[in-house]
């Protein structure tokens, strides 16, 4: 989980067209909440290397974050077939993230 946040965000339409599970994480590299959450995210995603995970740098004027009504960082949106199934805002445990991942797990 060393991927940095990117400003090259996909469109909402592209995410809506995604087939299967995916996660969109909104945050900023300088955000202390985002930095503190990275070990928890890494632990939760340990066995999910194949899962599409978009780390989007959010901020003023960033349309994708506004489309998902992101207000706090980090916010992780868990998608199945382009639809939001779960959301974790400022996760405090890997367990909360694992529970959200279970909701989009393709084996269930």
C-alpha positions as CSV (number, residue, x, y, z in Angstrom):
1,X,0.0,0.0,0.0
2,X,2.7,2.5,-0.9
3,X,0.8,4.0,-3.9
4,X,0.6,7.8,-3.6
5,X,-2.5,9.8,-4.0
6,X,-2.9,10.9,-7.6
7,X,-4.5,14.0,-9.1
8,X,-5.3,12.0,-12.3
9,X,-8.8,11.0,-11.2
10,X,-11.2,8.8,-13.2
11,X,-14.6,10.3,-14.1
12,X,-17.6,9.4,-12.1
13,X,-19.0,7.8,-15.2
14,X,-15.9,5.5,-15.5
15,X,-16.3,4.4,-11.9
16,X,-20.1,3.9,-12.4
17,X,-19.2,1.5,-15.3
18,X,-16.7,-0.5,-13.2
19,X,-17.6,-4.2,-13.1
20,X,-17.1,-6.0,-9.8
21,X,-15.6,-4.6,-6.6
22,X,-13.5,-1.5,-6.4
23,X,-12.4,1.0,-3.8
24,X,-12.0,4.8,-4.2
25,X,-9.9,6.4,-1.5
26,X,-10.0,10.2,-1.2
27,X,-7.3,12.1,0.8
28,X,-4.2,14.2,0.5
29,X,-0.5,13.2,1.0
30,X,0.0,16.0,3.6
31,X,-3.1,15.1,5.6
32,X,-2.2,13.7,9.1
33,X,-5.5,11.7,9.2
34,X,-4.6,10.1,5.9
35,X,-1.1,9.4,6.9
36,X,-2.3,7.8,10.2
37,X,-4.8,5.6,8.3
38,X,-2.3,4.1,5.8
39,X,-1.1,1.3,8.1
40,X,-4.7,0.3,8.8
41,X,-5.6,0.4,5.1
42,X,-2.5,-1.7,4.3
43,X,-3.5,-4.3,6.9
44,X,-7.1,-4.5,5.7
45,X,-6.1,-4.8,2.0
46,X,-3.2,-7.2,2.7
47,X,-4.8,-10.1,0.8
48,X,-6.6,-7.9,-1.7
49,X,-3.8,-7.0,-4.1
50,X,-6.0,-7.7,-7.1
51,X,-8.8,-5.3,-6.0
52,X,-8.9,-2.1,-8.0
53,X,-8.0,0.7,-5.5
54,X,-8.0,4.3,-6.7
55,X,-6.2,6.7,-4.4
56,X,-7.4,10.2,-5.4
57,X,-5.9,13.4,-4.1
58,X,-8.9,15.5,-3.1
59,X,-9.3,19.2,-2.4
60,X,-10.9,22.4,-3.5
61,X,-12.1,22.2,-7.1
62,X,-11.7,18.4,-7.4
63,X,-15.0,17.3,-9.0
64,X,-14.9,13.5,-8.1
65,X,-14.7,14.1,-4.4
66,X,-17.7,16.5,-4.6
67,X,-19.6,13.9,-6.7
68,X,-19.2,11.5,-3.8
69,X,-20.0,14.2,-1.2
70,X,-16.6,13.7,0.5
71,X,-16.2,16.0,3.5
72,X,-13.4,14.4,5.6
73,X,-10.2,12.6,4.7
74,X,-9.5,9.9,4.3
75,X,-12.8,8.7,2.9
76,X,-12.9,5.2,1.3
77,X,-15.9,4.4,-0.9
78,X,-16.5,0.7,-1.5
79,X,-18.1,0.0,-4.9
80,X,-19.7,-3.0,-6.4
81,X,-20.5,-2.7,-10.1
82,X,-20.1,1.0,-9.9
83,X,-22.6,1.5,-7.0
84,X,-21.6,2.6,-3.5
85,X,-22.1,-0.3,-1.0
86,X,-20.1,1.0,2.0
87,X,-18.1,3.9,3.1
88,X,-15.4,4.4,5.8
89,X,-14.6,7.9,6.9
90,X,-11.4,8.4,9.0
91,X,-11.1,4.7,9.8
92,X,-9.9,3.9,13.3
93,X,-9.3,0.2,12.8
94,X,-8.4,-2.3,10.1
95,X,-11.5,-4.3,11.2
96,X,-13.9,-1.5,10.1
97,X,-12.2,-1.6,6.6
98,X,-12.3,-5.4,6.5
99,X,-16.1,-5.3,7.2
100,X,-16.6,-2.8,4.3
101,X,-14.4,-5.0,2.1
102,X,-16.6,-8.0,3.0
103,X,-19.6,-6.2,1.6
104,X,-18.1,-5.9,-1.9
105,X,-16.3,-9.3,-1.8
106,X,-17.0,-11.1,-5.1
107,X,-17.1,-14.5,-3.4
108,X,-20.2,-13.6,-1.4
